[in-house]
């Protein structure tokens, strides 16, 4: 019988959602990152709002299992 510490199970539960987000939302993350990078150093609030909202929606849908 194998006995794994509780930490390993907690880490496994944490990694899985992050992995799903990375797989499903790569395009949106790249678009948002490119938008922000193009505007540095004049970064302002909501300057890349469209890209941010697309990334946020993708992440939420992934975590809810809608993707």
C-alpha positions, 0 to 999 in steps of 0.5 A: 500500500502506498502512502502519499503525503497530503501535500502531494494531493493538494499540489496535484489539485492546484496544478491541474486547473493551471495546466488546463488554463495554459493549454486552453488560453494560450492565444488569449494570453499571448494577445494580452501580453503583446498588447501590454508589451506594445504600450510599455512604458505608457501603461494605463488602466484598461488600455488592453481591456478587450484582450484582458476580458477575452483572457479572463473569460477563457480562464473562467470558462476553463475553470468552470469546465465550459471549454 
